[in-house]
């Protein structure tokens, strides 16, 4: 069973999507939509099997296109995804899923009613490194999770329609929700705008703190104006600690047998802190491109009707946190319940 795919948007991320569609068994690129004629020409010359159209409405009328991939700016996600679902197409939509909680809820409900796959492009959940960390967390090797601390900074791309949290934080939020069984209960965010392109002062750097269950915190730092590129996450448990550095070419995940232990002292009132320092384990990580793994998963979910790893419900949860973060930004960091 070969699935005809249409890609909507051939700007920054669309070429990567179309390339992986073309190289995945069982998927064939039949159409691409792009409003810029020059970009559209690049796509159709590179992939002759795909007809080029200027409007997504024309693409959705293609009778052999069964699934669409939406690689447009965030502002268009809801409108296009809704139209695609109503046209009977399976959908893989870029992150974040939509611009509001209400839009995400409507898309979730519509996909369920239509019996269609609605999947969100949280690409990192298909990376070998994140899969290995999930394995460590699920098996209990890490122990009871204590905190999740992530830094995702670089110089650019500064967006003009949404703040840095909506651009960079979805990566870390999707990983957090995938690894931790608990759901967030409250969010605090502070940020600053250093490059104002419109009448709105959109944060170009921000610090996001998320309360999980008592004693468990997640912290995410995102920044468009960093002199260096950093993609590093610390995950601490009662037994072991993990450092995940996505920019490392070979040693992306390191598991440290380090921690602290409390022992009784000479009297009943004495508590001694002992530091445990053991070996560092560097596991072998699958090197397959995450987008390729994602495309195979999308194909299999369409064929078999299984629940996607990055299902619409997870996309909704990410947007729920981002919306609460915006509310907290407006209140200068006050915690907002989710």
Phi and psi restraints in degrees (value plus and minus 20) as a CYANA .aco file:
   2 UNK   PHI    -116.4   -76.4
   2 UNK   PSI     114.1   154.1
   3 UNK   PHI    -125.9   -85.9
   3 UNK   PSI     102.4   142.4
   4 UNK   PHI     -98.3   -58.3
   4 UNK   PSI     111.1   151.1
   5 UNK   PHI    -142.5  -102.5
   5 UNK   PSI     120.5   160.5
   6 UNK   PHI    -136.5   -96.5
   6 UNK   PSI     116.8   156.8
   7 UNK   PHI    -129.0   -89.0
   7 UNK   PSI     105.2   145.2
   8 UNK   PHI    -126.0   -86.0
   8 UNK   PSI      91.6   131.6
   9 UNK   PHI      84.8   124.8
   9 UNK   PSI     100.6   140.6
  10 UNK   PHI    -150.8  -110.8
  10 UNK   PSI      29.3    69.3
  11 UNK   PHI    -118.0   -78.0
  11 UNK   PSI    -126.2   -86.2
  12 UNK   PHI     -96.5   -56.5
  12 UNK   PSI     -68.9   -28.9
  13 UNK   PHI    -122.6   -82.6
  13 UNK   PSI     -42.8    -2.8
  14 UNK   PHI     -75.3   -35.3
  14 UNK   PSI     -62.9   -22.9
  15 UNK   PHI     -77.9   -37.9
  15 UNK   PSI     -57.5   -17.5
  16 UNK   PHI     -86.5   -46.5
  16 UNK   PSI     -59.6   -19.6
  17 UNK   PHI     -83.3   -43.3
  17 UNK   PSI     -70.1   -30.1
  18 UNK   PHI     -83.7   -43.7
  18 UNK   PSI     -59.0   -19.0
  19 UNK   PHI     -80.3   -40.3
  19 UNK   PSI     -61.7   -21.7
  20 UNK   PHI     -97.1   -57.1
  20 UNK   PSI     -49.2    -9.2
  21 UNK   PHI     -81.8   -41.8
  21 UNK   PSI     -68.2   -28.2
  22 UNK   PHI     -83.7   -43.7
  22 UNK   PSI     -46.8    -6.8
  23 UNK   PHI    -119.9   -79.9
  23 UNK   PSI     -13.1    26.9
  24 UNK   PHI    -123.7   -83.7
  24 UNK   PSI     102.4   142.4
  25 UNK   PHI     -77.7   -37.7
  25 UNK   PSI     114.0   154.0
  26 UNK   PHI      73.7   113.7
  26 UNK   PSI     -28.7    11.3
  27 UNK   PHI    -138.1   -98.1
  27 UNK   PSI     121.5   161.5
  28 UNK   PHI    -156.7  -116.7
  28 UNK   PSI     108.9   148.9
  29 UNK   PHI     -96.1   -56.1
  29 UNK   PSI      96.0   136.0
  30 UNK   PHI    -126.3   -86.3
  30 UNK   PSI     -41.3    -1.3
  31 UNK   PHI    -176.3  -136.3
  31 UNK   PSI     130.4   170.4
  32 UNK   PHI    -159.2  -119.2
  32 UNK   PSI     117.3   157.3
  33 UNK   PHI    -136.5   -96.5
  33 UNK   PSI     110.8   150.8
  34 UNK   PHI    -177.1  -137.1
  34 UNK   PSI     108.5   148.5
  35 UNK   PHI     -93.8   -53.8
  35 UNK   PSI     -44.7    -4.7
  36 UNK   PHI    -108.0   -68.0
  36 UNK   PSI      99.3   139.3
  37 UNK   PHI     -80.8   -40.8
  37 UNK   PSI     -58.7   -18.7
  38 UNK   PHI     -82.5   -42.5
  38 UNK   PSI     -64.6   -24.6
  39 UNK   PHI     -85.5   -45.5
  39 UNK   PSI     -59.0   -19.0
  40 UNK   PHI     -82.7   -42.7
  40 UNK   PSI     -60.0   -20.0
  41 UNK   PHI     -83.3   -43.3
  41 UNK   PSI     -58.7   -18.7
  42 UNK   PHI     -80.3   -40.3
  42 UNK   PSI     -61.0   -21.0
  43 UNK   PHI     -88.1   -48.1
  43 UNK   PSI     -66.3   -26.3
  44 UNK   PHI     -91.6   -51.6
  44 UNK   PSI     -50.5   -10.5
  45 UNK   PHI     -90.6   -50.6
  45 UNK   PSI     -56.4   -16.4
  46 UNK   PHI     -95.5   -55.5
  46 UNK   PSI     -49.9    -9.9
  47 UNK   PHI    -151.4  -111.4
  47 UNK   PSI      64.3   104.3
  48 UNK   PHI     -80.3   -40.3
  48 UNK   PSI     -42.9    -2.9
  49 UNK   PHI     -92.7   -52.7
  49 UNK   PSI     -33.1     6.9
  50 UNK   PHI    -119.8   -79.8
  50 UNK   PSI     104.0   144.0
  51 UNK   PHI     -98.7   -58.7
  51 UNK   PSI     120.5   160.5
  52 UNK   PHI    -120.9   -80.9
  52 UNK   PSI     112.8   152.8
  53 UNK   PHI    -152.9  -112.9
  53 UNK   PSI     135.5   175.5
  54 UNK   PHI    -105.8   -65.8
  54 UNK   PSI     -49.0    -9.0
  55 UNK   PHI    -134.9   -94.9
  55 UNK   PSI     124.5   164.5
  56 UNK   PHI     -88.0   -48.0
  56 UNK   PSI     -47.0    -7.0
  57 UNK   PHI     -80.7   -40.7
  57 UNK   PSI     -59.6   -19.6
  58 UNK   PHI     -85.7   -45.7
  58 UNK   PSI     -59.6   -19.6
  59 UNK   PHI     -82.0   -42.0
  59 UNK   PSI     -62.1   -22.1
  60 UNK   PHI     -86.7   -46.7
  60 UNK   PSI     -37.0     3.0
  61 UNK   PHI    -105.7   -65.7
  61 UNK   PSI     -27.1    12.9
  62 UNK   PHI     -84.2   -44.2
  62 UNK   PSI      98.6   138.6
  63 UNK   PHI     -87.8   -47.8
  63 UNK   PSI     -43.9    -3.9
  64 UNK   PHI    -116.2   -76.2
  64 UNK   PSI     -24.4    15.6
  65 UNK   PHI    -101.9   -61.9
  65 UNK   PSI      93.3   133.3
  66 UNK   PHI    -118.9   -78.9
  66 UNK   PSI     -41.4    -1.4
  67 UNK   PHI    -159.8  -119.8
  67 UNK   PSI     125.2   165.2
  68 UNK   PHI    -145.3  -105.3
  68 UNK   PSI     128.8   168.8
  69 UNK   PHI    -136.8   -96.8
  69 UNK   PSI     105.3   145.3
  70 UNK   PHI    -122.8   -82.8
  70 UNK   PSI      92.2   132.2
  71 UNK   PHI    -143.7  -103.7
  71 UNK   PSI      29.0    69.0
  72 UNK   PHI    -127.3   -87.3
  72 UNK   PSI     152.9   192.9
  73 UNK   PHI     -78.6   -38.6
  73 UNK   PSI     135.1   175.1
  74 UNK   PHI     -72.2   -32.2
  74 UNK   PSI     -59.1   -19.1
  75 UNK   PHI     -78.5   -38.5
  75 UNK   PSI     -43.0    -3.0
  76 UNK   PHI    -117.2   -77.2
  76 UNK   PSI     -28.3    11.7
  77 UNK   PHI     -77.1   -37.1
  77 UNK   PSI     -70.5   -30.5
  78 UNK   PHI     -83.2   -43.2
  78 UNK   PSI     -69.8   -29.8
  79 UNK   PHI     -78.7   -38.7
  79 UNK   PSI     -66.4   -26.4
  80 UNK   PHI     -92.1   -52.1
  80 UNK   PSI     -63.8   -23.8
  81 UNK   PHI     -81.9   -41.9
  81 UNK   PSI     -62.0   -22.0
  82 UNK   PHI     -82.4   -42.4
  82 UNK   PSI     -65.3   -25.3
  83 UNK   PHI     -83.6   -43.6
  83 UNK   PSI     -58.9   -18.9
  84 UNK   PHI     -85.9   -45.9
  84 UNK   PSI     -63.3   -23.3
  85 UNK   PHI     -84.0   -44.0
  85 UNK   PSI     -61.8   -21.8
  86 UNK   PHI     -85.2   -45.2
  86 UNK   PSI     -45.9    -5.9
  87 UNK   PHI    -104.6   -64.6
  87 UNK   PSI     -18.8    21.2
  88 UNK   PHI      64.0   104.0
  88 UNK   PSI       2.4    42.4
  89 UNK   PHI    -121.6   -81.6
  89 UNK   PSI     122.6   162.6
  90 UNK   PHI     -91.4   -51.4
  90 UNK   PSI     130.0   170.0
  91 UNK   PHI    -152.4  -112.4
  91 UNK   PSI     113.0   153.0
  92 UNK   PHI    -136.9   -96.9
  92 UNK   PSI      91.8   131.8
  93 UNK   PHI    -130.2   -90.2
  93 UNK   PSI     124.4   164.4
  94 UNK   PHI     -84.0   -44.0
  94 UNK   PSI     148.1   188.1
  95 UNK   PHI    -114.7   -74.7
  95 UNK   PSI     130.3   170.3
  96 UNK   PHI     -84.9   -44.9
  96 UNK   PSI     142.1   182.1
  97 UNK   PHI     -80.5   -40.5
  97 UNK   PSI     -61.8   -21.8
  98 UNK   PHI    -179.7  -139.7
  98 UNK   PSI    -199.3  -159.3
  99 UNK   PHI    -108.6   -68.6
  99 UNK   PSI     -28.9    11.1
 100 UNK   PHI    -171.7  -131.7
 100 UNK   PSI     141.5   181.5
 101 UNK   PHI     -82.3   -42.3
 101 UNK   PSI     -61.6   -21.6
 102 UNK   PHI     -83.0   -43.0
 102 UNK   PSI     -60.0   -20.0
 103 UNK   PHI     -85.3   -45.3
 103 UNK   PSI     -62.6   -22.6
 104 UNK   PHI     -82.7   -42.7
 104 UNK   PSI     -62.5   -22.5
 105 UNK   PHI     -82.0   -42.0
 105 UNK   PSI     -60.0   -20.0
 106 UNK   PHI     -85.0   -45.0
 106 UNK   PSI     -61.4   -21.4
 107 UNK   PHI     -86.0   -46.0
 107 UNK   PSI     -60.9   -20.9
 108 UNK   PHI     -80.0   -40.0
 108 UNK   PSI     -66.4   -26.4
 109 UNK   PHI     -84.9   -44.9
 109 UNK   PSI     -61.6   -21.6
 110 UNK   PHI     -85.8   -45.8
 110 UNK   PSI     -63.7   -23.7
 111 UNK   PHI     -82.1   -42.1
 111 UNK   PSI     -60.4   -20.4
 112 UNK   PHI     -85.7   -45.7
 112 UNK   PSI     -63.0   -23.0
 113 UNK   PHI     -84.3   -44.3
 113 UNK   PSI     -56.6   -16.6
 114 UNK   PHI    -105.7   -65.7
 114 UNK   PSI     -28.9    11.1
 115 UNK   PHI      46.7    86.7
 115 UNK   PSI      17.3    57.3
 116 UNK   PHI    -135.1   -95.1
 116 UNK   PSI     135.0   175.0
 117 UNK   PHI     -98.1   -58.1
 117 UNK   PSI     107.4   147.4
 118 UNK   PHI    -145.4  -105.4
 118 UNK   PSI      90.9   130.9
 119 UNK   PHI    -143.4  -103.4
 119 UNK   PSI     126.3   166.3
 120 UNK   PHI    -128.3   -88.3
 120 UNK   PSI     121.2   161.2
 121 UNK   PHI    -101.9   -61.9
 121 UNK   PSI      45.3    85.3
 122 UNK   PHI    -108.7   -68.7
 122 UNK   PSI      60.6   100.6
 123 UNK   PHI     -78.8   -38.8
 123 UNK   PSI     -54.5   -14.5
 124 UNK   PHI     -85.0   -45.0
 124 UNK   PSI     -40.5    -0.5
 125 UNK   PHI     -93.0   -53.0
 125 UNK   PSI     -27.8    12.2
 126 UNK   PHI    -125.4   -85.4
 126 UNK   PSI     -15.5    24.5
 127 UNK   PHI    -100.3   -60.3
 127 UNK   PSI     122.3   162.3
 128 UNK   PHI     -78.8   -38.8
 128 UNK   PSI     -55.0   -15.0
 129 UNK   PHI     -84.7   -44.7
 129 UNK   PSI     -65.7   -25.7
 130 UNK   PHI     -88.2   -48.2
 130 UNK   PSI     -56.6   -16.6
 131 UNK   PHI     -83.3   -43.3
 131 UNK   PSI     -58.0   -18.0
 132 UNK   PHI     -87.9   -47.9
 132 UNK   PSI     -61.1   -21.1
 133 UNK   PHI     -83.4   -43.4
 133 UNK   PSI     -61.6   -21.6
 134 UNK   PHI     -78.5   -38.5
 134 UNK   PSI     -60.6   -20.6
 135 UNK   PHI     -81.4   -41.4
 135 UNK   PSI     -64.1   -24.1
 136 UNK   PHI     -85.2   -45.2
 136 UNK   PSI     -62.3   -22.3
 137 UNK   PHI     -86.6   -46.6
 137 UNK   PSI     -65.8   -25.8
 138 UNK   PHI     -86.6   -46.6
 138 UNK   PSI     -56.3   -16.3
 139 UNK   PHI     -94.8   -54.8
 139 UNK   PSI     -34.5     5.5
 140 UNK   PHI      71.3   111.3
 140 UNK   PSI     -17.8    22.2
 141 UNK   PHI     -80.7   -40.7
 141 UNK   PSI     -56.3   -16.3
 142 UNK   PHI     -97.6   -57.6
 142 UNK   PSI     -46.3    -6.3
 143 UNK   PHI      70.4   110.4
 143 UNK   PSI    -179.3  -139.3
 144 UNK   PHI     -96.5   -56.5
 144 UNK   PSI     107.0   147.0
 145 UNK   PHI     -88.8   -48.8
 145 UNK   PSI     118.9   158.9
 146 UNK   PHI    -129.5   -89.5
 146 UNK   PSI     -64.0   -24.0
 147 UNK   PHI    -179.3  -139.3
 147 UNK   PSI     142.6   182.6
 148 UNK   PHI    -151.9  -111.9
 148 UNK   PSI      97.6   137.6
 149 UNK   PHI    -150.0  -110.0
 149 UNK   PSI      97.1   137.1
 150 UNK   PHI    -149.3  -109.3
 150 UNK   PSI     124.0   164.0
 151 UNK   PHI    -146.3  -106.3
 151 UNK   PSI     105.5   145.5
 152 UNK   PHI    -156.4  -116.4
 152 UNK   PSI      74.6   114.6
 153 UNK   PHI    -153.8  -113.8
 153 UNK   PSI     133.3   173.3
 154 UNK   PHI    -188.7  -148.7
 154 UNK   PSI     159.3   199.3
 155 UNK   PHI    -120.5   -80.5
 155 UNK   PSI      84.3   124.3
 156 UNK   PHI      65.9   105.9
 156 UNK   PSI     155.7   195.7
 157 UNK   PHI     -98.2   -58.2
 157 UNK   PSI     103.3   143.3
 158 UNK   PHI    -101.1   -61.1
 158 UNK   PSI     101.1   141.1
 159 UNK   PHI    -108.3   -68.3
 159 UNK   PSI     135.7   175.7
 160 UNK   PHI    -128.7   -88.7
 160 UNK   PSI     -28.5    11.5
 161 UNK   PHI    -129.7   -89.7
 161 UNK   PSI     -38.5     1.5
 162 UNK   PHI    -170.0  -130.0
 162 UNK   PSI     141.9   181.9
 163 UNK   PHI    -101.4   -61.4
 163 UNK   PSI     156.1   196.1
 164 UNK   PHI     -84.5   -44.5
 164 UNK   PSI     -48.8    -8.8
 165 UNK   PHI     -82.6   -42.6
 165 UNK   PSI     -63.2   -23.2
 166 UNK   PHI     -90.5   -50.5
 166 UNK   PSI     -42.7    -2.7
 167 UNK   PHI    -106.1   -66.1
 167 UNK   PSI     -70.2   -30.2
 168 UNK   PHI    -121.7   -81.7
 168 UNK   PSI     -56.5   -16.5
 169 UNK   PHI     -84.3   -44.3
 169 UNK   PSI     -48.2    -8.2
 170 UNK   PHI     -74.5   -34.5
 170 UNK   PSI     -51.8   -11.8
 171 UNK   PHI     -79.6   -39.6
 171 UNK   PSI     -71.3   -31.3
 172 UNK   PHI     -93.2   -53.2
 172 UNK   PSI     -54.8   -14.8
 173 UNK   PHI     -85.2   -45.2
 173 UNK   PSI     -60.0   -20.0
 174 UNK   PHI     -85.3   -45.3
 174 UNK   PSI     -58.8   -18.8
 175 UNK   PHI     -85.5   -45.5
 175 UNK   PSI     -65.2   -25.2
 176 UNK   PHI     -76.7   -36.7
 176 UNK   PSI     -69.9   -29.9
 177 UNK   PHI     -85.4   -45.4
 177 UNK   PSI     -50.2   -10.2
 178 UNK   PHI     -94.1   -54.1
 178 UNK   PSI     -56.2   -16.2
 179 UNK   PHI    -105.3   -65.3
 179 UNK   PSI     -57.5   -17.5
 180 UNK   PHI    -117.4   -77.4
 180 UNK   PSI     111.5   151.5
 181 UNK   PHI     -92.6   -52.6
 181 UNK   PSI     -44.2    -4.2
 182 UNK   PHI     -99.5   -59.5
 182 UNK   PSI     132.1   172.1
 183 UNK   PHI    -117.1   -77.1
 183 UNK   PSI     129.2   169.2
 184 UNK   PHI     -82.2   -42.2
 184 UNK   PSI     129.3   169.3
 185 UNK   PHI    -135.7   -95.7
 185 UNK   PSI     -45.4    -5.4
 186 UNK   PHI    -178.0  -138.0
 186 UNK   PSI     133.0   173.0
 187 UNK   PHI    -153.0  -113.0
 187 UNK   PSI     118.5   158.5
 188 UNK   PHI    -146.9  -106.9
 188 UNK   PSI     117.5   157.5
 189 UNK   PHI    -162.0  -122.0
 189 UNK   PSI     115.4   155.4
 190 UNK   PHI    -147.9  -107.9
 190 UNK   PSI     128.5   168.5
 191 UNK   PHI    -178.8  -138.8
 191 UNK   PSI     157.0   197.0
 192 UNK   PHI    -167.7  -127.7
 192 UNK   PSI     127.3   167.3
 193 UNK   PHI    -125.7   -85.7
 193 UNK   PSI      99.4   139.4
 194 UNK   PHI    -131.2   -91.2
 194 UNK   PSI     -32.6     7.4
 195 UNK   PHI    -154.5  -114.5
 195 UNK   PSI      84.4   124.4
 196 UNK   PHI    -123.0   -83.0
 196 UNK   PSI      93.1   133.1
 197 UNK   PHI    -117.6   -77.6
 197 UNK   PSI     -41.1    -1.1
 198 UNK   PHI    -149.0  -109.0
 198 UNK   PSI    -190.5  -150.5
 199 UNK   PHI     -94.2   -54.2
 199 UNK   PSI     -29.2    10.8
 200 UNK   PHI    -117.8   -77.8
 200 UNK   PSI     112.9   152.9
 201 UNK   PHI    -107.2   -67.2
 201 UNK   PSI      70.8   110.8
 202 UNK   PHI    -108.9   -68.9
 202 UNK   PSI     112.8   152.8
 203 UNK   PHI     -80.6   -40.6
 203 UNK   PSI     109.4   149.4
 204 UNK   PHI    -119.6   -79.6
 204 UNK   PSI     -32.1     7.9
 205 UNK   PHI    -162.7  -122.7
 205 UNK   PSI     128.2   168.2
 206 UNK   PHI    -177.8  -137.8
 206 UNK   PSI     134.4   174.4
 207 UNK   PHI    -141.8  -101.8
 207 UNK   PSI     103.3   143.3
 208 UNK   PHI    -135.7   -95.7
 208 UNK   PSI     104.3   144.3
 209 UNK   PHI    -136.7   -96.7
 209 UNK   PSI     111.8   151.8
 210 UNK   PHI    -144.1  -104.1
 210 UNK   PSI     104.4   144.4
 211 UNK   PHI    -105.1   -65.1
 211 UNK   PSI     107.2   147.2
 212 UNK   PHI    -122.5   -82.5
 212 UNK   PSI    -154.2  -114.2
 213 UNK   PHI     -92.4   -52.4
 213 UNK   PSI     147.0   187.0
 214 UNK   PHI     -72.2   -32.2
 214 UNK   PSI     108.0   148.0
 215 UNK   PHI      69.2   109.2
 215 UNK   PSI     -25.9    14.1
 216 UNK   PHI    -134.7   -94.7
 216 UNK   PSI     100.9   140.9
 217 UNK   PHI    -142.4  -102.4
 217 UNK   PSI     128.4   168.4
 218 UNK   PHI    -139.9   -99.9
 218 UNK   PSI     118.9   158.9
 219 UNK   PHI    -153.8  -113.8
 219 UNK   PSI     111.2   151.2
 220 UNK   PHI    -150.0  -110.0
 220 UNK   PSI     105.1   145.1
 221 UNK   PHI    -131.3   -91.3
 221 UNK   PSI     102.9   142.9
 222 UNK   PHI    -147.2  -107.2
 222 UNK   PSI     126.9   166.9
 223 UNK   PHI    -181.3  -141.3
 223 UNK   PSI     110.7   150.7
 224 UNK   PHI    -109.4   -69.4
 224 UNK   PSI     -30.0    10.0
 225 UNK   PHI    -139.2   -99.2
 225 UNK   PSI      28.1    68.1
 226 UNK   PHI    -120.7   -80.7
 226 UNK   PSI     120.3   160.3
 227 UNK   PHI     -91.5   -51.5
 227 UNK   PSI     -35.9     4.1
 228 UNK   PHI    -149.4  -109.4
 228 UNK   PSI     136.9   176.9
 229 UNK   PHI    -116.0   -76.0
 229 UNK   PSI     104.6   144.6
 230 UNK   PHI    -150.5  -110.5
 230 UNK   PSI     112.8   152.8
 231 UNK   PHI    -156.9  -116.9
 231 UNK   PSI      57.2    97.2
 232 UNK   PHI    -150.7  -110.7
 232 UNK   PSI     117.6   157.6
 233 UNK   PHI    -150.5  -110.5
 233 UNK   PSI     114.4   154.4
 234 UNK   PHI    -129.0   -89.0
 234 UNK   PSI     110.7   150.7
 235 UNK   PHI    -147.6  -107.6
 235 UNK   PSI      97.0   137.0
 236 UNK   PHI    -130.6   -90.6
 236 UNK   PSI     116.8   156.8
 237 UNK   PHI    -146.7  -106.7
 237 UNK   PSI     154.8   194.8
 238 UNK   PHI     -91.4   -51.4
 238 UNK   PSI     -39.4     0.6
 239 UNK   PHI    -126.4   -86.4
 239 UNK   PSI     -61.9   -21.9
 240 UNK   PHI    -165.6  -125.6
 240 UNK   PSI     147.1   187.1
 241 UNK   PHI    -148.3  -108.3
 241 UNK   PSI     126.3   166.3
 242 UNK   PHI    -141.3  -101.3
 242 UNK   PSI     116.3   156.3
 243 UNK   PHI    -134.0   -94.0
 243 UNK   PSI     103.0   143.0
 244 UNK   PHI    -135.3   -95.3
 244 UNK   PSI      91.1   131.1
 245 UNK   PHI    -136.5   -96.5
 245 UNK   PSI      84.4   124.4
 246 UNK   PHI     -90.0   -50.0
 246 UNK   PSI     -37.1     2.9
 247 UNK   PHI    -105.9   -65.9
 247 UNK   PSI     -30.4     9.6
 248 UNK   PHI     -89.4   -49.4
 248 UNK   PSI     108.9   148.9
 249 UNK   PHI     -90.2   -50.2
 249 UNK   PSI     -54.3   -14.3
 250 UNK   PHI    -143.2  -103.2
 250 UNK   PSI     -50.9   -10.9
 251 UNK   PHI    -135.8   -95.8
 251 UNK   PSI      43.8    83.8
 252 UNK   PHI     -89.1   -49.1
 252 UNK   PSI     -51.6   -11.6
 253 UNK   PHI    -141.4  -101.4
 253 UNK   PSI     109.3   149.3
 254 UNK   PHI    -149.0  -109.0
 254 UNK   PSI     110.6   150.6
 255 UNK   PHI    -128.4   -88.4
 255 UNK   PSI      98.8   138.8
 256 UNK   PHI    -122.8   -82.8
 256 UNK   PSI     107.5   147.5
 257 UNK   PHI    -106.5   -66.5
 257 UNK   PSI      50.8    90.8
 258 UNK   PHI    -151.8  -111.8
 258 UNK   PSI     133.8   173.8
 259 UNK   PHI     149.5   189.5
 259 UNK   PSI    -190.9  -150.9
 260 UNK   PHI    -144.1  -104.1
 260 UNK   PSI     129.2   169.2
 261 UNK   PHI    -153.8  -113.8
 261 UNK   PSI     122.0   162.0
 262 UNK   PHI    -121.9   -81.9
 262 UNK   PSI     111.4   151.4
 263 UNK   PHI    -149.4  -109.4
 263 UNK   PSI     137.5   177.5
 264 UNK   PHI     -92.6   -52.6
 264 UNK   PSI     123.4   163.4
 265 UNK   PHI    -112.5   -72.5
 265 UNK   PSI    -176.6  -136.6
 266 UNK   PHI     -91.0   -51.0
 266 UNK   PSI     -49.3    -9.3
 267 UNK   PHI    -138.2   -98.2
 267 UNK   PSI     151.3   191.3
 268 UNK   PHI     -86.1   -46.1
 268 UNK   PSI     -38.5     1.5
 269 UNK   PHI    -117.0   -77.0
 269 UNK   PSI     -24.6    15.4
 270 UNK   PHI    -112.8   -72.8
 270 UNK   PSI     112.4   152.4
 271 UNK   PHI    -146.0  -106.0
 271 UNK   PSI     104.8   144.8
 272 UNK   PHI    -123.4   -83.4
 272 UNK   PSI     117.3   157.3
 273 UNK   PHI    -117.0   -77.0
 273 UNK   PSI     102.2   142.2
 274 UNK   PHI    -135.9   -95.9
 274 UNK   PSI     116.0   156.0
 275 UNK   PHI    -118.9   -78.9
 275 UNK   PSI     111.1   151.1
 276 UNK   PHI    -124.0   -84.0
 276 UNK   PSI     104.4   144.4
 277 UNK   PHI    -148.2  -108.2
 277 UNK   PSI      92.7   132.7
 278 UNK   PHI    -141.1  -101.1
 278 UNK   PSI    -170.0  -130.0
 279 UNK   PHI    -100.0   -60.0
 279 UNK   PSI     143.5   183.5
 280 UNK   PHI    -130.3   -90.3
 280 UNK   PSI     105.9   145.9
 281 UNK   PHI    -128.1   -88.1
 281 UNK   PSI     107.5   147.5
 282 UNK   PHI    -134.2   -94.2
 282 UNK   PSI      81.7   121.7
 283 UNK   PHI     -97.4   -57.4
 283 UNK   PSI     136.6   176.6
 284 UNK   PHI     -95.3   -55.3
 284 UNK   PSI     111.7   151.7
 285 UNK   PHI    -132.8   -92.8
 285 UNK   PSI     115.6   155.6
 286 UNK   PHI     -80.8   -40.8
 286 UNK   PSI     114.4   154.4
 287 UNK   PHI    -119.3   -79.3
 287 UNK   PSI     -18.3    21.7
 288 UNK   PHI     -83.4   -43.4
 288 UNK   PSI     121.6   161.6
 289 UNK   PHI     -79.8   -39.8
 289 UNK   PSI     107.9   147.9
 290 UNK   PHI     -75.8   -35.8
 290 UNK   PSI     -57.7   -17.7
 291 UNK   PHI     -84.7   -44.7
 291 UNK   PSI     -54.7   -14.7
 292 UNK   PHI     -85.9   -45.9
 292 UNK   PSI     -63.8   -23.8
 293 UNK   PHI     -81.2   -41.2
 293 UNK   PSI     -60.1   -20.1
 294 UNK   PHI     -84.1   -44.1
 294 UNK   PSI     -61.4   -21.4
 295 UNK   PHI     -84.6   -44.6
 295 UNK   PSI     -61.1   -21.1
 296 UNK   PHI     -82.1   -42.1
 296 UNK   PSI     -61.3   -21.3
 297 UNK   PHI     -84.8   -44.8
 297 UNK   PSI     -62.1   -22.1
 298 UNK   PHI     -79.9   -39.9
 298 UNK   PSI     -66.1   -26.1
 299 UNK   PHI     -79.5   -39.5
 299 UNK   PSI     -66.2   -26.2
 300 UNK   PHI     -87.1   -47.1
 300 UNK   PSI     -55.7   -15.7
 301 UNK   PHI     -86.8   -46.8
 301 UNK   PSI     -57.2   -17.2
 302 UNK   PHI     -87.3   -47.3
 302 UNK   PSI     -63.7   -23.7
 303 UNK   PHI     -88.7   -48.7
 303 UNK   PSI     -63.6   -23.6
 304 UNK   PHI    -123.5   -83.5
 304 UNK   PSI     -28.3    11.7
 305 UNK   PHI      53.3    93.3
 305 UNK   PSI       0.3    40.3
 306 UNK   PHI     -96.8   -56.8
 306 UNK   PSI     147.2   187.2
 307 UNK   PHI    -100.5   -60.5
 307 UNK   PSI     104.1   144.1
 308 UNK   PHI     -84.2   -44.2
 308 UNK   PSI     128.3   168.3
 309 UNK   PHI     -81.1   -41.1
 309 UNK   PSI     -57.6   -17.6
 310 UNK   PHI    -130.1   -90.1
 310 UNK   PSI      43.9    83.9
 311 UNK   PHI     -88.1   -48.1
 311 UNK   PSI     145.4   185.4
 312 UNK   PHI     -78.4   -38.4
 312 UNK   PSI     -53.2   -13.2
 313 UNK   PHI     -83.2   -43.2
 313 UNK   PSI     -55.1   -15.1
 314 UNK   PHI     -90.6   -50.6
 314 UNK   PSI     -58.3   -18.3
 315 UNK   PHI     -80.1   -40.1
 315 UNK   PSI     -58.9   -18.9
 316 UNK   PHI     -82.6   -42.6
 316 UNK   PSI     -63.0   -23.0
 317 UNK   PHI     -84.4   -44.4
 317 UNK   PSI     -58.6   -18.6
 318 UNK   PHI     -83.6   -43.6
 318 UNK   PSI     -64.9   -24.9
 319 UNK   PHI     -87.8   -47.8
 319 UNK   PSI     -52.4   -12.4
 320 UNK   PHI     -81.7   -41.7
 320 UNK   PSI     -61.5   -21.5
 321 UNK   PHI     -88.0   -48.0
 321 UNK   PSI     -63.2   -23.2
 322 UNK   PHI     -83.2   -43.2
 322 UNK   PSI     -59.2   -19.2
 323 UNK   PHI     -86.3   -46.3
 323 UNK   PSI     -59.9   -19.9
 324 UNK   PHI     -86.4   -46.4
 324 UNK   PSI     -55.6   -15.6
 325 UNK   PHI     -84.3   -44.3
 325 UNK   PSI     -60.2   -20.2
 326 UNK   PHI     -81.2   -41.2
 326 UNK   PSI     -61.4   -21.4
 327 UNK   PHI     -84.1   -44.1
 327 UNK   PSI     -57.7   -17.7
 328 UNK   PHI     -89.6   -49.6
 328 UNK   PSI     -59.0   -19.0
 329 UNK   PHI     -76.9   -36.9
 329 UNK   PSI     -61.5   -21.5
 330 UNK   PHI     -88.0   -48.0
 330 UNK   PSI     -42.4    -2.4
 331 UNK   PHI    -124.4   -84.4
 331 UNK   PSI       0.3    40.3
 332 UNK   PHI      34.6    74.6
 332 UNK   PSI      26.3    66.3
 333 UNK   PHI      74.8   114.8
 333 UNK   PSI     -18.2    21.8
 334 UNK   PHI     -82.9   -42.9
 334 UNK   PSI     119.2   159.2
 335 UNK   PHI     -86.6   -46.6
 335 UNK   PSI     114.2   154.2
 336 UNK   PHI    -137.1   -97.1
 336 UNK   PSI     106.1   146.1
 337 UNK   PHI     -91.3   -51.3
 337 UNK   PSI     125.4   165.4
